[in-house]
Amino acid sequence: MHLVGFAALEKRVSAQRQLFILCAQLSLISGYNNQNNHSNRSPTPFLPSLPPSLPPSFPPTAGGDGFCGWPTALYLSEKGHDVIIVDNLSRRNIDNELGCVSLTPISSMETRVAAWKQVSGKTMKFINLDVAKDYQEMVQLFIDEEPDTVVHFAEQRAAPYSQKGAKQKRYTVDNNVSGTNNLLVAVVESGLDIHIVHLGTMGVYGYGTSGGEIPEGYIDVILPGGRPSSILHPAYPGSVYHTTKCLDALLFQFYNKNDGVKVTDLHQGIVWGTNTPQTIKDERLINRFDYDGDYGTVLNRFIMQGALGVPLTVYGTGGQTRGFIHITDTAKCVEIAVSNPPQAGEKVQIFNQIAETLKVGDLAKLVAEKTGVSINFLKNPRLESAENELEVANRKFRGLGLDPILLDSNMGLIDEVRTIASKYSERCVREKILPASFWNKKREAECEVNTLVGNK
Amino acid sequence: MHLVGFAALEKRVSAQRQLFILCAQLSLISGYNNQNNHSNRSPTPFLPSLPPSLPPSFPPTAGGDGFCGWPTALYLSEKGHDVIIVDNLSRRNIDNELGCVSLTPISSMETRVAAWKQVSGKTMKFINLDVAKDYQEMVQLFIDEEPDTVVHFAEQRAAPYSQKGAKQKRYTVDNNVSGTNNLLVAVVESGLDIHIVHLGTMGVYGYGTSGGEIPEGYIDVILPGGRPSSILHPAYPGSVYHTTKCLDALLFQFYNKNDGVKVTDLHQGIVWGTNTPQTIKDERLINRFDYDGDYGTVLNRFIMQGALGVPLTVYGTGGQTRGFIHITDTAKCVEIAVSNPPQAGEKVQIFNQIAETLKVGDLAKLVAEKTGVSINFLKNPRLESAENELEVANRKFRGLGLDPILLDSNMGLIDEVRTIASKYSERCVREKILPASFWNKKREAECEVNTLVGNK
């Protein structure tokens, strides 16, 4: 095993290449960077921000994958990284399960990769592989490709879906935890010095538990014996999905300590938007757009409802404050993380990947004003605080050069999403917009009454 | 689903019975208590402590299972609980994998259960079921049997085994995490008010990190915003196995908060001894005794080595301090926990299940003096602090009546283990005593040199 590791390392140095693997929804996306510059810790230059309004001109095709993974893969490729996408297409399978596909007509992975080659001249490999199950294939891939970085998006990512029922709770834990552990074990076994960049969630912190600004990953405490210590922020996950990200954090901590695995964990806020400067280049590159009660993120769902002229569905009072980030910045943040690995021996590096915090009710009001629809306050299917304040540090990404897209000064991006939503509105199954998963049996019973109530 | 839950609850109340399910190694053991008294929070009366010396008179038979689970099942049965054992016999399969069976010739589960019926007049069911995989069977079992309590031992429990290689790391995480999550989901889906008693480990705290007495599960800290909070003790697991117990803790926390599942988590120290007042009653009831580098617990391993007249193998300096508990007290503690469930709405209840803390080197010295063998200091195959102090609170069990067996005043128990070890010494595969798993590749390389070194 050592021999394989050393041989691989040797080959790698002589070849002077870098490979990034990143996991889209239950899947990996990976690639090389021929520029060999990722070990510099200097701020990375950015593409200019997405222009405020983009021409909506994508004729429908078919298929779909990786709301965050796909645009991130394109951005990494554009920035000069050689990308291999590894994905078992589970997100498409979940579309089948839920009877609700992406609003945007996304292409098959084969078509997407071919289109990107045409548009950019850059090659991306696609490998169909289940990170949570196909362990041997993953190790072999690492040995063959000698990646510098693995970007790990390979997790079931919807909190409502994870609360839907026994099957989904079990799938989310089995898939997410086994996937992360397999990846860590494969990195150790490969003998390669691979940097793992993992997409986590702001939800690991809980919302409004601390009473102050949420720091980036760690807090300073005094342990019972009086010894000061920097510990992982206490885990207050709000769903089975969020819990798996907390479990991931402990796995990262252990393999980092025991095997020296380099890890960057990105605690991301709620993503909004659909296209990026890369996905907009060709209709076959269009990103997926989820509007359903399980996978639709809140602002996108509101915009979609506004475009359809139906009332916005706010859960509870709308007093929940959450962190938000535009999909274009998701890709940028991942690239910054890839380009700034921790030092050898450094503990797990944690960044809060958010642009700003906003109240859900304020977002609804904003979209309602823009579109003229009303707001329907539904009983909350989730078990969460009705109201909370939220202040979050994001100094690390800002220090590395991120100038995030803020909603206030980029209102045109709402129009862009709205245009997409209108364009494909005939693909919408309206009843799928309503909440379809309930946090526990009590909530389900309460919400049953609720769904009989009309627009308020 | 609601209907099933309510129907089951109704049946349960009218039947006035209680069921305990406890998980032996990768398995469940379960049963009823016809006395219907477990909701009283008063201290539970104990069996008298194991007498200092026990007659060793077990002729060899074959097979093996559940070092902690089996004697606990017998003790619960003797105390009047109706016990169902659920086990997939994975521990026996691991014996096959490692080429090293229990030193004591343990009977098949069928023989054990039949023998217990003869000896005690009490019936225990045995069901072969994999908690990590056979989810539907587990839910159906709950609906059919309406348990009050599930005692969850269903995890791969050896730290060295969990570090052995990719296969074992993956198995430990997949099995332990999926098993715990399946159990929690099944409890929620059953609609029954089931109390889960889980066997955790002292190893979740790390050793010597706090500088003071380790409290029982929670510590008081000031969060970044200045808000005081009681949080789970920070997780500092020392192996993949220990990490899974930290992951369990977060799963318990979530399902407790979201679904009101009642959980008691027992952070147990290192278990020593082999027989209990119940297993000693018939040769077919004999408990398993692991002496190998992967599953043998440290004091038992030393006693075994003393009995064989071979040098004791101390890892590192022997300066590691650990918590210890005798197997008889393991069973007692579980019974106390079963009889003292948390109140409805109460957070996860955590007890430290240890009798005392002892230095590994002192244990070696004690056994060396008793047996006249020398001590061989091996390079440590583990990644752990060479020396640590350890002070642990165990006030909760003491407050509920536990008067634990302490080594100093029960030296006869060492003789008892030694007699067992001598009696079955011809079953020992001596080379299996040495460490066979290494925490990482660096340790493995260091220890390779080490194994060539003879007795010091």
Contacts between the chains, C-beta under 8 A, distances in Angstrom:
chain1	res1	chain2	res2	distance
A	1	B	441	7.5
A	2	B	441	6.5
A	2	B	445	7.8
A	5	B	441	8.0
A	135	B	166	7.1
A	135	B	170	6.4
A	139	B	166	7.5
A	166	B	135	7.1
A	166	B	139	7.5
A	166	B	185	4.9
A	166	B	186	7.6
A	166	B	188	7.8
A	166	B	189	5.1
A	169	B	181	7.1
A	169	B	185	5.0
A	170	B	135	6.4
A	170	B	178	7.5
A	170	B	181	6.4
A	170	B	182	6.3
A	170	B	185	5.9
A	173	B	177	6.5
A	173	B	178	6.8
A	173	B	181	4.3
A	173	B	251	7.7
A	174	B	174	7.6
A	174	B	177	8.0
A	174	B	178	5.3
A	174	B	181	7.6
A	177	B	173	6.5
A	177	B	177	5.0
A	177	B	178	7.9
A	177	B	247	7.1
A	178	B	170	7.5
A	178	B	173	6.8
A	178	B	174	5.3
A	178	B	177	7.9
A	178	B	178	7.8
A	181	B	169	7.1
A	181	B	170	6.4
A	181	B	173	4.3
A	181	B	174	7.6
A	182	B	170	6.3
A	185	B	166	4.9
A	185	B	169	5.0
A	185	B	170	5.9
A	186	B	166	7.6
A	188	B	166	7.8
A	188	B	440	7.6
A	189	B	166	5.1
A	191	B	441	7.6
A	209	B	223	7.0
A	209	B	227	7.6
A	209	B	229	7.3
A	210	B	223	4.0
A	210	B	224	5.1
A	210	B	225	4.4
A	210	B	227	5.9
A	210	B	229	7.8
A	211	B	223	6.5
A	211	B	224	8.0
A	211	B	225	3.2
A	211	B	226	6.2
A	211	B	227	3.7
A	212	B	223	6.9
A	212	B	224	4.6
A	212	B	225	2.1
A	212	B	226	6.1
A	212	B	227	7.3
A	213	B	224	6.3
A	213	B	225	7.0
A	214	B	224	7.0
A	215	B	224	5.5
A	219	B	221	7.7
A	219	B	223	6.7
A	219	B	224	5.6
A	221	B	219	7.7
A	221	B	221	4.2
A	221	B	222	7.1
A	221	B	234	7.9
A	222	B	221	7.2
A	222	B	222	7.8
A	223	B	209	7.0
A	223	B	210	4.0
A	223	B	211	6.5
A	223	B	212	6.9
A	223	B	219	6.7
A	223	B	234	7.7
A	224	B	210	5.2
A	224	B	212	4.6
A	224	B	213	6.3
A	224	B	214	7.1
A	224	B	215	5.6
A	224	B	219	5.6
A	225	B	210	4.4
A	225	B	211	3.2
A	225	B	212	2.1
A	225	B	213	7.0
A	226	B	211	6.2
A	226	B	212	6.1
A	227	B	209	7.7
A	227	B	210	5.9
A	227	B	211	3.7
A	227	B	212	7.3
A	229	B	209	7.2
A	229	B	210	7.8
A	229	B	234	7.2
A	231	B	234	4.2
A	232	B	234	6.8
A	232	B	235	7.6
A	234	B	221	7.9
A	234	B	223	7.7
A	234	B	229	7.2
A	234	B	231	4.2
A	234	B	232	6.8
A	235	B	232	7.6
A	235	B	250	5.5
A	235	B	253	7.4
A	237	B	250	7.3
A	237	B	254	5.7
A	239	B	258	7.8
A	240	B	254	7.0
A	243	B	250	6.0
A	243	B	251	6.4
A	243	B	254	4.6
A	246	B	250	5.2
A	247	B	177	7.1
A	247	B	247	4.6
A	247	B	250	6.0
A	247	B	251	7.7
A	250	B	235	5.5
A	250	B	237	7.3
A	250	B	243	6.0
A	250	B	246	5.1
A	250	B	247	6.0
A	250	B	250	7.4
A	251	B	173	7.7
A	251	B	243	6.4
A	251	B	247	7.7
A	253	B	235	7.5
A	254	B	237	5.7
A	254	B	240	7.0
A	254	B	243	4.6
A	257	B	383	7.8
A	258	B	239	7.8
A	258	B	383	5.7
A	258	B	439	6.0
A	258	B	440	5.8
A	259	B	440	5.2
A	383	B	257	7.9
A	383	B	258	5.7
A	439	B	258	6.0
A	440	B	188	7.6
A	440	B	258	5.8
A	440	B	259	5.2
A	441	B	1	7.6
A	441	B	2	6.4
A	441	B	5	7.7
A	441	B	191	7.6
A	445	B	2	7.6
